Amino acid sequence: MGKRKIILPTEAEDAEITAAIKKDPDDFEADAEWFAKAKRHRGKQKAPTKVPVTIRLDADIVDAYKAGGKGWQARMNDDLRRRIRGMER
């Protein structure tokens, strides 16, 4: 996938956009104060599939999974699942 080029508005275009926002009674310009108060949240899962746990692991184990990049917890979950299925035989 190629990189996308972001084209920012010129100062004149930005001024037009800001003026239009100020004229619209149903819109507002989100400023630094608004962003400071804003909170991000995912909301409740429709069908929870995971159980949050606290577990202590050796640092080298965690480092090895994290070295694989994003999704390390899912990979660890998959490895544990394979291990459990292997024990069932």
N, C-alpha and C positions, 0 to 999 in steps of 0.2 A: 504494500500500500504506500503510495507516495505521500509526501508531506503536503499539508494544505498551507496555502499562503493566506495570511490574514491581512486584509486591507483595512486600515483604520480610517475613520472619517476625517476629513480636513477640519480645521478650526471653524470654518464657515458652516459646514454640514453639521458639526457637533452643536453649534449655536442654534441652528434650525431645529434640530431634534430636541434640544433642551427647551426651546420656546414652545414647541408643540406639546411637550409633556406638561409644562406649566399651564397651558390653556385648557387641557383636558381635565374636567372635574373628576373623572373616574380613574385617573392615573396619577402617579407621583414619581418623583425621582428618588431612587434609593441612594441615600447618602451614607457616609461613613458611620454616622450614629445609628442608622437603621441596620446596617450590616453588623455592627457591634452587638445589637440586641437580638439579631436573628439567630435561631437555633436550628441545626440540622438534625433530622431524625428520620429513620427509615419507616417508622410505624410498625404496627403489629403484623407478624407474619400471618398469611392466610392459613397455612397448615404447617405449624412448626415441625421441622424434621430433625433438628439438631438439639442436643441438650448441652447447655453450658456447664463446663466442669473446670475445676482447678486441679492441676496435676504437676508434680515435680519430676522433671527429666534432667538427665545429664546435659550439661552445656554443649558438649560436642554433638550430641544427637540433634538438639534444636538447631545448632549452627549448620549442620549438614542439610537439614530440611530447608532452612531459610536460604541457604546458598543456591537452592534450586529456583528461587524467585517467588513471585506471587503465587498463591495457592498452596503454600507449604502445609497448611493445616489440613486441607483436603487430601493432599498426598499422604500425609501421616494417617489420616482416617482410612484411606484406601488400603494402605499397608497393614494396618491393624485388622481390617476386615478380612484381607487375604490370609493373614496369620490365624485368625479365628476359624475361618472355613477350613484351613488345613488341619486344624486340631480336631475338627468334627468327624474326620474320616476314621 
